[in-house]
């Protein structure tokens, strides 16, 4: 059975809303990476529909 000991300290884990970690593989960075990827895909698809050329054709590679 577990007995309470006054010498044991509990160290709280940082939450995801903390401003200390915003780079690397953290939830904040991954969320923004996904949002910007979806935005880029949507813009690429829209320009393809408006111009009639693919993305590679627009930049001269296709």
PQR file with spaces between the fields and no chain letter, atoms N, CA, C, O and H, PARSE charges and radii, in Angstrom:
ATOM       1  N    UNK     1       0.834   -1.161    0.000 -0.4000 1.5000
ATOM       2  CA   UNK     1       0.000    0.000    0.000 -0.0000 2.0000
ATOM       3  C    UNK     1       0.887    1.235    0.000  0.5500 1.7000
ATOM       4  O    UNK     1       1.970    1.226    0.587 -0.5500 1.4000
ATOM       5  N    UNK     2       0.436    2.289   -0.651 -0.4000 1.5000
ATOM       6  CA   UNK     2       1.185    3.543   -0.733 -0.0000 2.0000
ATOM       7  C    UNK     2       0.946    4.377    0.506  0.5500 1.7000
ATOM       8  O    UNK     2      -0.192    4.568    0.934 -0.5500 1.4000
ATOM       9  H    UNK     2      -0.443    2.296   -1.128  0.4000 1.0000
ATOM      10  N    UNK     3       2.018    4.866    1.069 -0.4000 1.5000
ATOM      11  CA   UNK     3       1.910    5.747    2.232 -0.0000 2.0000
ATOM      12  C    UNK     3       2.351    7.139    1.847  0.5500 1.7000
ATOM      13  O    UNK     3       3.310    7.304    1.093 -0.5500 1.4000
ATOM      14  H    UNK     3       2.943    4.711    0.721  0.4000 1.0000
ATOM      15  N    UNK     4       1.670    8.127    2.349 -0.4000 1.5000
ATOM      16  CA   UNK     4       2.010    9.521    2.084 -0.0000 2.0000
ATOM      17  C    UNK     4       3.300    9.878    2.803  0.5500 1.7000
ATOM      18  O    UNK     4       3.480    9.568    3.980 -0.5500 1.4000
ATOM      19  H    UNK     4       0.891    7.993    2.961  0.4000 1.0000
ATOM      20  N    UNK     5       4.185   10.530    2.082 -0.4000 1.5000
ATOM      21  CA   UNK     5       5.428   10.990    2.668 -0.0000 2.0000
ATOM      22  C    UNK     5       5.538   12.495    2.422  0.5500 1.7000
ATOM      23  O    UNK     5       5.444   12.928    1.273 -0.5500 1.4000
ATOM      24  H    UNK     5       4.038   10.782    1.126  0.4000 1.0000
ATOM      25  N    UNK     6       5.734   13.294    3.453 -0.4000 1.5000
ATOM      26  CA   UNK     6       5.803   14.753    3.251 -0.0000 2.0000
ATOM      27  C    UNK     6       7.042   15.184    2.468  0.5500 1.7000
ATOM      28  O    UNK     6       7.114   16.339    2.047 -0.5500 1.4000
ATOM      29  H    UNK     6       5.811   12.942    4.386  0.4000 1.0000
ATOM      30  N    UNK     7       8.009   14.311    2.262 -0.4000 1.5000
ATOM      31  CA   UNK     7       9.215   14.693    1.531 -0.0000 2.0000
ATOM      32  C    UNK     7       9.054   14.528    0.021  0.5500 1.7000
ATOM      33  O    UNK     7       9.896   15.015   -0.732 -0.5500 1.4000
ATOM      34  H    UNK     7       7.951   13.373    2.604  0.4000 1.0000
ATOM      35  N    UNK     8       8.006   13.860   -0.440 -0.4000 1.5000
ATOM      36  CA   UNK     8       7.791   13.658   -1.871 -0.0000 2.0000
ATOM      37  C    UNK     8       7.164   14.919   -2.459  0.5500 1.7000
ATOM      38  O    UNK     8       6.152   15.410   -1.960 -0.5500 1.4000
ATOM      39  H    UNK     8       7.322   13.465    0.173  0.4000 1.0000
ATOM      40  N    UNK     9       7.771   15.432   -3.516 -0.4000 1.5000
ATOM      41  CA   UNK     9       7.258   16.626   -4.180 -0.0000 2.0000
ATOM      42  C    UNK     9       6.747   16.241   -5.573  0.5500 1.7000
ATOM      43  O    UNK     9       7.357   15.432   -6.272 -0.5500 1.4000
ATOM      44  H    UNK     9       8.593   15.032   -3.921  0.4000 1.0000
ATOM      45  N    UNK    10       5.641   16.824   -5.950 -0.4000 1.5000
ATOM      46  CA   UNK    10       5.081   16.597   -7.277 -0.0000 2.0000
ATOM      47  C    UNK    10       5.451   17.781   -8.155  0.5500 1.7000
ATOM      48  O    UNK    10       5.153   18.929   -7.824 -0.5500 1.4000
ATOM      49  H    UNK    10       5.146   17.481   -5.382  0.4000 1.0000
ATOM      50  N    UNK    11       6.106   17.492   -9.282 -0.4000 1.5000
ATOM      51  CA   UNK    11       6.503   18.539  -10.210 -0.0000 2.0000
ATOM      52  C    UNK    11       5.485   18.542  -11.350  0.5500 1.7000
ATOM      53  O    UNK    11       5.353   17.539  -12.051 -0.5500 1.4000
ATOM      54  H    UNK    11       6.349   16.559   -9.550  0.4000 1.0000
ATOM      55  N    UNK    12       4.771   19.639  -11.548 -0.4000 1.5000
ATOM      56  CA   UNK    12       3.761   19.659  -12.610 -0.0000 2.0000
ATOM      57  C    UNK    12       4.395   19.659  -13.994  0.5500 1.7000
ATOM      58  O    UNK    12       5.428   20.293  -14.211 -0.5500 1.4000
ATOM      59  H    UNK    12       4.878   20.454  -10.978  0.4000 1.0000
ATOM      60  N    UNK    13       3.773   18.948  -14.926 -0.4000 1.5000
ATOM      61  CA   UNK    13       4.232   18.921  -16.303 -0.0000 2.0000
ATOM      62  C    UNK    13       3.741   20.185  -16.999  0.5500 1.7000
ATOM      63  O    UNK    13       2.641   20.654  -16.710 -0.5500 1.4000
ATOM      64  H    UNK    13       2.934   18.434  -14.749  0.4000 1.0000
ATOM      65  N    UNK    14       4.531   20.743  -17.908 -0.4000 1.5000
ATOM      66  CA   UNK    14       4.064   21.930  -18.626 -0.0000 2.0000
ATOM      67  C    UNK    14       2.909   21.562  -19.551  0.5500 1.7000
ATOM      68  O    UNK    14       2.920   20.503  -20.179 -0.5500 1.4000
ATOM      69  H    UNK    14       5.425   20.362  -18.143  0.4000 1.0000
ATOM      70  N    UNK    15       1.931   22.427  -19.631 -0.4000 1.5000
ATOM      71  CA   UNK    15       0.787   22.155  -20.494 -0.0000 2.0000
ATOM      72  C    UNK    15       1.089   22.621  -21.916  0.5500 1.7000
ATOM      73  O    UNK    15       2.099   23.280  -22.160 -0.5500 1.4000
ATOM      74  H    UNK    15       1.922   23.288  -19.121  0.4000 1.0000
ATOM      75  N    UNK    16       0.209   22.274  -22.847 -0.4000 1.5000
ATOM      76  CA   UNK    16       0.443   22.594  -24.249 -0.0000 2.0000
ATOM      77  C    UNK    16       0.215   24.066  -24.551  0.5500 1.7000
ATOM      78  O    UNK    16       0.592   24.528  -25.628 -0.5500 1.4000
ATOM      79  H    UNK    16      -0.612   21.738  -22.649  0.4000 1.0000
ATOM      80  N    UNK    17      -0.385   24.815  -23.642 -0.4000 1.5000
ATOM      81  CA   UNK    17      -0.598   26.243  -23.864 -0.0000 2.0000
ATOM      82  C    UNK    17       0.571   27.073  -23.366  0.5500 1.7000
ATOM      83  O    UNK    17       0.537   28.302  -23.438 -0.5500 1.4000
ATOM      84  H    UNK    17      -0.690   24.440  -22.767  0.4000 1.0000
ATOM      85  N    UNK    18       1.596   26.418  -22.863 -0.4000 1.5000
ATOM      86  CA   UNK    18       2.761   27.133  -22.372 -0.0000 2.0000
ATOM      87  C    UNK    18       3.498   27.801  -23.528  0.5500 1.7000
ATOM      88  O    UNK    18       3.521   27.269  -24.638 -0.5500 1.4000
ATOM      89  H    UNK    18       1.624   25.420  -22.804  0.4000 1.0000
ATOM      90  N    UNK    19       4.088   28.939  -23.282 -0.4000 1.5000
ATOM      91  CA   UNK    19       4.818   29.651  -24.323 -0.0000 2.0000
ATOM      92  C    UNK    19       6.285   29.256  -24.371  0.5500 1.7000
ATOM      93  O    UNK    19       7.039   29.825  -25.160 -0.5500 1.4000
ATOM      94  H    UNK    19       4.070   29.371  -22.380  0.4000 1.0000
ATOM      95  N    UNK    20       6.712   28.310  -23.560 -0.4000 1.5000
ATOM      96  CA   UNK    20       8.130   27.963  -23.506 -0.0000 2.0000
ATOM      97  C    UNK    20       8.574   27.146  -24.707  0.5500 1.7000
ATOM      98  O    UNK    20       9.696   27.338  -25.174 -0.5500 1.4000
ATOM      99  H    UNK    20       6.099   27.848  -22.918  0.4000 1.0000
ATOM     100  N    UNK    21       7.756   26.248  -25.230 -0.4000 1.5000
ATOM     101  CA   UNK    21       8.155   25.394  -26.349 -0.0000 2.0000
ATOM     102  C    UNK    21       7.242   25.657  -27.541  0.5500 1.7000
ATOM     103  O    UNK    21       6.079   25.253  -27.542 -0.5500 1.4000
ATOM     104  H    UNK    21       6.844   26.091  -24.851  0.4000 1.0000
ATOM     105  N    UNK    22       7.767   26.329  -28.544 -0.4000 1.5000
ATOM     106  CA   UNK    22       6.980   26.606  -29.745 -0.0000 2.0000
ATOM     107  C    UNK    22       7.659   26.066  -30.996  0.5500 1.7000
ATOM     108  O    UNK    22       7.106   26.194  -32.088 -0.5500 1.4000
ATOM     109  H    UNK    22       8.712   26.657  -28.543  0.4000 1.0000
ATOM     110  N    UNK    23       8.837   25.469  -30.872 -0.4000 1.5000
ATOM     111  CA   UNK    23       9.552   24.944  -32.020 -0.0000 2.0000
ATOM     112  C    UNK    23       9.851   23.468  -31.798  0.5500 1.7000
ATOM     113  O    UNK    23       9.869   22.994  -30.662 -0.5500 1.4000
ATOM     114  H    UNK    23       9.287   25.365  -29.985  0.4000 1.0000
ATOM     115  N    UNK    24      10.087   22.743  -32.891 -0.4000 1.5000
ATOM     116  CA   UNK    24      10.333   21.317  -32.808 -0.0000 2.0000
ATOM     117  C    UNK    24       9.032   20.559  -32.974  0.5500 1.7000
ATOM     118  O    UNK    24       8.053   21.112  -33.474 -0.5500 1.4000
ATOM     119  H    UNK    24      10.072   23.128  -33.813  0.4000 1.0000
ATOM     120  N    UNK    25       9.008   19.313  -32.567 -0.4000 1.5000
ATOM     121  CA   UNK    25       7.824   18.472  -32.718 -0.0000 2.0000
ATOM     122  C    UNK    25       6.910   18.628  -31.506  0.5500 1.7000
ATOM     123  O    UNK    25       6.744   17.701  -30.713 -0.5500 1.4000
ATOM     124  H    UNK    25       9.804   18.864  -32.162  0.4000 1.0000
ATOM     125  N    UNK    26       6.325   19.805  -31.378 -0.4000 1.5000
ATOM     126  CA   UNK    26       5.370   20.074  -30.313 -0.0000 2.0000
ATOM     127  C    UNK    26       4.011   20.331  -30.953  0.5500 1.7000
ATOM     128  O    UNK    26       3.941   20.621  -32.147 -0.5500 1.4000
ATOM     129  H    UNK    26       6.459   20.558  -32.022  0.4000 1.0000
ATOM     130  N    UNK    27       2.949   20.231  -30.192 -0.4000 1.5000
ATOM     131  CA   UNK    27       1.602   20.369  -30.736 -0.0000 2.0000
ATOM     132  C    UNK    27       1.386   21.709  -31.413  0.5500 1.7000
ATOM     133  O    UNK    27       0.731   21.771  -32.453 -0.5500 1.4000
ATOM     134  H    UNK    27       3.006   19.995  -29.222  0.4000 1.0000
ATOM     135  N    UNK    28       1.916   22.777  -30.850 -0.4000 1.5000
ATOM     136  CA   UNK    28       1.744   24.105  -31.437 -0.0000 2.0000
ATOM     137  C    UNK    28       2.320   24.166  -32.845  0.5500 1.7000
ATOM     138  O    UNK    28       1.660   24.632  -33.774 -0.5500 1.4000
ATOM     139  H    UNK    28       2.448   22.727  -30.005  0.4000 1.0000
ATOM     140  N    UNK    29       3.552   23.696  -32.999 -0.4000 1.5000
ATOM     141  CA   UNK    29       4.216   23.751  -34.303 -0.0000 2.0000
ATOM     142  C    UNK    29       3.539   22.822  -35.306  0.5500 1.7000
ATOM     143  O    UNK    29       3.375   23.191  -36.469 -0.5500 1.4000
ATOM     144  H    UNK    29       4.089   23.318  -32.244  0.4000 1.0000
ATOM     145  N    UNK    30       3.152   21.649  -34.884 -0.4000 1.5000
ATOM     146  CA   UNK    30       2.515   20.702  -35.792 -0.0000 2.0000
ATOM     147  C    UNK    30       1.139   21.177  -36.238  0.5500 1.7000
ATOM     148  O    UNK    30       0.742   20.934  -37.377 -0.5500 1.4000
ATOM     149  H    UNK    30       3.285   21.350  -33.940  0.4000 1.0000
ATOM     150  N    UNK    31       0.409   21.851  -35.357 -0.4000 1.5000
ATOM     151  CA   UNK    31      -0.895   22.393  -35.729 -0.0000 2.0000
ATOM     152  C    UNK    31      -0.734   23.456  -36.811  0.5500 1.7000
ATOM     153  O    UNK    31      -1.460   23.441  -37.806 -0.5500 1.4000
ATOM     154  H    UNK    31       0.732   22.049  -34.432  0.4000 1.0000
ATOM     155  N    UNK    32       0.210   24.380  -36.626 -0.4000 1.5000
ATOM     156  CA   UNK    32       0.421   25.420  -37.625 -0.0000 2.0000
ATOM     157  C    UNK    32       1.003   24.859  -38.914  0.5500 1.7000
ATOM     158  O    UNK    32       0.687   25.361  -39.992 -0.5500 1.4000
ATOM     159  H    UNK    32       0.799   24.393  -35.818  0.4000 1.0000
ATOM     160  N    UNK    33       1.824   23.853  -38.836 -0.4000 1.5000
ATOM     161  CA   UNK    33       2.352   23.216  -40.031 -0.0000 2.0000
ATOM     162  C    UNK    33       1.218   22.618  -40.858  0.5500 1.7000
ATOM     163  O    UNK    33       1.205   22.765  -42.080 -0.5500 1.4000
ATOM     164  H    UNK    33       2.081   23.445  -37.960  0.4000 1.0000
ATOM     165  N    UNK    34       0.285   21.960  -40.221 -0.4000 1.5000
ATOM     166  CA   UNK    34      -0.854   21.387  -40.933 -0.0000 2.0000
ATOM     167  C    UNK    34      -1.749   22.454  -41.524  0.5500 1.7000
ATOM     168  O    UNK    34      -2.223   22.302  -42.650 -0.5500 1.4000
ATOM     169  H    UNK    34       0.296   21.840  -39.229  0.4000 1.0000
ATOM     170  N    UNK    35      -1.993   23.528  -40.796 -0.4000 1.5000
ATOM     171  CA   UNK    35      -2.834   24.612  -41.299 -0.0000 2.0000
ATOM     172  C    UNK    35      -2.212   25.279  -42.516  0.5500 1.7000
ATOM     173  O    UNK    35      -2.902   25.538  -43.501 -0.5500 1.4000
ATOM     174  H    UNK    35      -1.608   23.651  -39.881  0.4000 1.0000
ATOM     175  N    UNK    36      -0.915   25.557  -42.456 -0.4000 1.5000
ATOM     176  CA   UNK    36      -0.256   26.194  -43.582 -0.0000 2.0000
ATOM     177  C    UNK    36      -0.158   25.263  -44.785  0.5500 1.7000
ATOM     178  O    UNK    36      -0.232   25.724  -45.924 -0.5500 1.4000
ATOM     179  H    UNK    36      -0.355   25.346  -41.655  0.4000 1.0000
ATOM     180  N    UNK    37       0.005   23.973  -44.556 -0.4000 1.5000
ATOM     181  CA   UNK    37       0.025   23.011  -45.658 -0.0000 2.0000
ATOM     182  C    UNK    37      -1.333   22.965  -46.357  0.5500 1.7000
ATOM     183  O    UNK    37      -1.394   22.922  -47.585 -0.5500 1.4000
ATOM     184  H    UNK    37       0.065   23.599  -43.631  0.4000 1.0000
ATOM     185  N    UNK    38      -2.422   22.973  -45.585 -0.4000 1.5000
ATOM     186  CA   UNK    38      -3.758   22.988  -46.187 -0.0000 2.0000
ATOM     187  C    UNK    38      -3.997   24.280  -46.960  0.5500 1.7000
ATOM     188  O    UNK    38      -4.610   24.260  -48.027 -0.5500 1.4000
ATOM     189  H    UNK    38      -2.372   23.009  -44.587  0.4000 1.0000
ATOM     190  N    UNK    39      -3.521   25.393  -46.432 -0.4000 1.5000
ATOM     191  CA   UNK    39      -3.662   26.674  -47.112 -0.0000 2.0000
ATOM     192  C    UNK    39      -2.878   26.679  -48.423  0.5500 1.7000
ATOM     193  O    UNK    39      -3.383   27.140  -49.447 -0.5500 1.4000
ATOM     194  H    UNK    39      -3.022   25.409  -45.565  0.4000 1.0000
ATOM     195  N    UNK    40      -1.662   26.174  -48.396 -0.4000 1.5000
ATOM     196  CA   UNK    40      -0.849   26.098  -49.610 -0.0000 2.0000
ATOM     197  C    UNK    40      -1.462   25.194  -50.661  0.5500 1.7000
ATOM     198  O    UNK    40      -1.430   25.519  -51.848 -0.5500 1.4000
ATOM     199  H    UNK    40      -1.252   25.799  -47.565  0.4000 1.0000
ATOM     200  N    UNK    41      -2.014   24.076  -50.251 -0.4000 1.5000
ATOM     201  CA   UNK    41      -2.664   23.164  -51.190 -0.0000 2.0000
ATOM     202  C    UNK    41      -3.882   23.830  -51.818  0.5500 1.7000
ATOM     203  O    UNK    41      -4.103   23.702  -53.022 -0.5500 1.4000
ATOM     204  H    UNK    41      -2.040   23.813  -49.286  0.4000 1.0000
ATOM     205  N    UNK    42      -4.670   24.535  -51.022 -0.4000 1.5000
ATOM     206  CA   UNK    42      -5.862   25.214  -51.524 -0.0000 2.0000
ATOM     207  C    UNK    42      -5.492   26.330  -52.502  0.5500 1.7000
ATOM     208  O    UNK    42      -6.137   26.486  -53.539 -0.5500 1.4000
ATOM     209  H    UNK    42      -4.490   24.639  -50.043  0.4000 1.0000
ATOM     210  N    UNK    43      -4.467   27.100  -52.178 -0.4000 1.5000
ATOM     211  CA   UNK    43      -4.027   28.166  -53.078 -0.0000 2.0000
ATOM     212  C    UNK    43      -3.480   27.574  -54.374  0.5500 1.7000
ATOM     213  O    UNK    43      -3.753   28.099  -55.454 -0.5500 1.4000
ATOM     214  H    UNK    43      -3.943   26.974  -51.335  0.4000 1.0000
ATOM     215  N    UNK    44      -2.724   26.505  -54.283 -0.4000 1.5000
ATOM     216  CA   UNK    44      -2.205   25.849  -55.480 -0.0000 2.0000
ATOM     217  C    UNK    44      -3.306   25.308  -56.366  0.5500 1.7000
ATOM     218  O    UNK    44      -3.238   25.434  -57.589 -0.5500 1.4000
ATOM     219  H    UNK    44      -2.502   26.079  -53.406  0.4000 1.0000
ATOM     220  N    UNK    45      -4.319   24.709  -55.765 -0.4000 1.5000
ATOM     221  CA   UNK    45      -5.450   24.196  -56.529 -0.0000 2.0000
ATOM     222  C    UNK    45      -6.246   25.330  -57.176  0.5500 1.7000
ATOM     223  O    UNK    45      -6.680   25.208  -58.321 -0.5500 1.4000
ATOM     224  H    UNK    45      -4.374   24.607  -54.772  0.4000 1.0000
ATOM     225  N    UNK    46      -6.438   26.424  -56.454 -0.4000 1.5000
ATOM     226  CA   UNK    46      -7.180   27.566  -56.988 -0.0000 2.0000
ATOM     227  C    UNK    46      -6.439   28.200  -58.169  0.5500 1.7000
ATOM     228  O    UNK    46      -7.064   28.537  -59.175 -0.5500 1.4000
ATOM     229  H    UNK    46      -6.085   26.523  -55.523  0.4000 1.0000
ATOM     230  N    UNK    47      -5.127   28.366  -58.063 -0.4000 1.5000
ATOM     231  CA   UNK    47      -4.377   28.954  -59.174 -0.0000 2.0000
ATOM     232  C    UNK    47      -4.351   28.017  -60.371  0.5500 1.7000
ATOM     233  O    UNK    47      -4.323   28.471  -61.514 -0.5500 1.4000
ATOM     234  H    UNK    47      -4.619   28.093  -57.247  0.4000 1.0000
ATOM     235  N    UNK    48      -4.360   26.720  -60.118 -0.4000 1.5000
ATOM     236  CA   UNK    48      -4.416   25.766  -61.225 -0.0000 2.0000
ATOM     237  C    UNK    48      -5.757   25.866  -61.949  0.5500 1.7000
ATOM     238  O    UNK    48      -5.805   25.805  -63.178 -0.5500 1.4000
ATOM     239  H    UNK    48      -4.383   26.351  -59.189  0.4000 1.0000
ATOM     240  N    UNK    49      -6.830   26.017  -61.205 -0.4000 1.5000
ATOM     241  CA   UNK    49      -8.145   26.146  -61.829 -0.0000 2.0000
ATOM     242  C    UNK    49      -8.285   27.466  -62.575  0.5500 1.7000
ATOM     243  O    UNK    49      -8.915   27.508  -63.631 -0.5500 1.4000
ATOM     244  H    UNK    49      -6.791   26.066  -60.207  0.4000 1.0000
ATOM     245  N    UNK    50      -7.711   28.541  -62.050 -0.4000 1.5000
ATOM     246  CA   UNK    50      -7.834   29.862  -62.683 -0.0000 2.0000
ATOM     247  C    UNK    50      -6.965   29.999  -63.927  0.5500 1.7000
ATOM     248  O    UNK    50      -7.389   30.621  -64.901 -0.5500 1.4000
ATOM     249  H    UNK    50      -7.198   28.506  -61.192  0.4000 1.0000
ATOM     250  N    UNK    51      -5.761   29.435  -63.920 -0.4000 1.5000
ATOM     251  CA   UNK    51      -4.840   29.617  -65.040 -0.0000 2.0000
ATOM     252  C    UNK    51      -4.919   28.495  -66.062  0.5500 1.7000
ATOM     253  O    UNK    51      -4.533   28.692  -67.214 -0.5500 1.4000
ATOM     254  H    UNK    51      -5.416   28.929  -63.129  0.4000 1.0000
ATOM     255  N    UNK    52      -5.403   27.338  -65.676 -0.4000 1.5000
ATOM     256  CA   UNK    52      -5.455   26.205  -66.600 -0.0000 2.0000
ATOM     257  C    UNK    52      -4.140   25.456  -66.711  0.5500 1.7000
ATOM     258  O    UNK    52      -4.045   24.489  -67.467 -0.5500 1.4000
ATOM     259  H    UNK    52      -5.717   27.178  -64.740  0.4000 1.0000
ATOM     260  N    UNK    53      -3.138   25.875  -65.984 -0.4000 1.5000
ATOM     261  CA   UNK    53      -1.835   25.201  -65.972 -0.0000 2.0000
ATOM     262  C    UNK    53      -1.617   24.548  -64.624  0.5500 1.7000
ATOM     263  O    UNK    53      -2.141   25.003  -63.608 -0.5500 1.4000
ATOM     264  H    UNK    53      -3.215   26.661  -65.370  0.4000 1.0000
ATOM     265  N    UNK    54      -0.842   23.482  -64.622 -0.4000 1.5000
ATOM     266  CA   UNK    54      -0.472   22.859  -63.369 -0.0000 2.0000
ATOM     267  C    UNK    54       0.542   23.703  -62.616  0.5500 1.7000
ATOM     268  O    UNK    54       1.070   24.679  -63.149 -0.5500 1.4000
ATOM     269  H    UNK    54      -0.416   23.112  -65.448  0.4000 1.0000
ATOM     270  N    UNK    55       0.808   23.325  -61.386 -0.4000 1.5000
ATOM     271  CA   UNK    55       1.739   24.097  -60.567 -0.0000 2.0000
ATOM     272  C    UNK    55       3.147   24.076  -61.173  0.5500 1.7000
ATOM     273  O    UNK    55       3.828   25.101  -61.201 -0.5500 1.4000
ATOM     274  H    UNK    55       0.379   22.533  -60.953  0.4000 1.0000
ATOM     275  N    UNK    56       3.574   22.924  -61.652 -0.4000 1.5000
ATOM     276  CA   UNK    56       4.904   22.845  -62.273 -0.0000 2.0000
ATOM     277  C    UNK    56       4.964   23.651  -63.556  0.5500 1.7000
ATOM     278  O    UNK    56       5.999   24.245  -63.855 -0.5500 1.4000
ATOM     279  H    UNK    56       3.020   22.091  -61.630  0.4000 1.0000
ATOM     280  N    UNK    57       3.885   23.690  -64.322 -0.4000 1.5000
ATOM     281  CA   UNK    57       3.843   24.499  -65.533 -0.0000 2.0000
ATOM     282  C    UNK    57       3.894   25.987  -65.250  0.5500 1.7000
ATOM     283  O    UNK    57       4.443   26.758  -66.037 -0.5500 1.4000
ATOM     284  H    UNK    57       3.044   23.207  -64.080  0.4000 1.0000
ATOM     285  N    UNK    58       3.326   26.387  -64.138 -0.4000 1.5000
ATOM     286  CA   UNK    58       3.335   27.805  -63.773 -0.0000 2.0000
ATOM     287  C    UNK    58       4.733   28.308  -63.451  0.5500 1.7000
ATOM     288  O    UNK    58       5.068   29.460  -63.727 -0.5500 1.4000
ATOM     289  H    UNK    58       2.880   25.761  -63.498  0.4000 1.0000
ATOM     290  N    UNK    59       5.547   27.435  -62.864 -0.4000 1.5000
ATOM     291  CA   UNK    59       6.905   27.878  -62.515 -0.0000 2.0000
ATOM     292  C    UNK    59       7.933   27.488  -63.583  0.5500 1.7000
ATOM     293  O    UNK    59       9.133   27.686  -63.393 -0.5500 1.4000
ATOM     294  H    UNK    59       5.275   26.499  -62.640  0.4000 1.0000
ATOM     295  N    UNK    60       7.458   26.931  -64.713 -0.4000 1.5000
ATOM     296  CA   UNK    60       8.329   26.659  -65.839 -0.0000 2.0000
ATOM     297  C    UNK    60       9.019   25.303  -65.813  0.5500 1.7000
ATOM     298  O    UNK    60      10.006   25.112  -66.522 -0.5500 1.4000
ATOM     299  H    UNK    60       6.483   26.770  -64.868  0.4000 1.0000
ATOM     300  N    UNK    61       8.538   24.369  -65.029 -0.4000 1.5000
ATOM     301  CA   UNK    61       9.174   23.049  -64.972 -0.0000 2.0000
ATOM     302  C    UNK    61       8.351   21.960  -65.673  0.5500 1.7000
ATOM     303  O    UNK    61       8.771   20.803  -65.711 -0.5500 1.4000
ATOM     304  H    UNK    61       7.736   24.524  -64.453  0.4000 1.0000
ATOM     305  N    UNK    62       7.208   22.309  -66.216 -0.4000 1.5000
ATOM     306  CA   UNK    62       6.372   21.264  -66.793 -0.0000 2.0000
ATOM     307  C    UNK    62       5.852   21.506  -68.140  0.5500 1.7000
ATOM     308  O    UNK    62       5.139   20.664  -68.688 -0.5500 1.4000
ATOM     309  H    UNK    62       6.867   23.249  -66.185  0.4000 1.0000
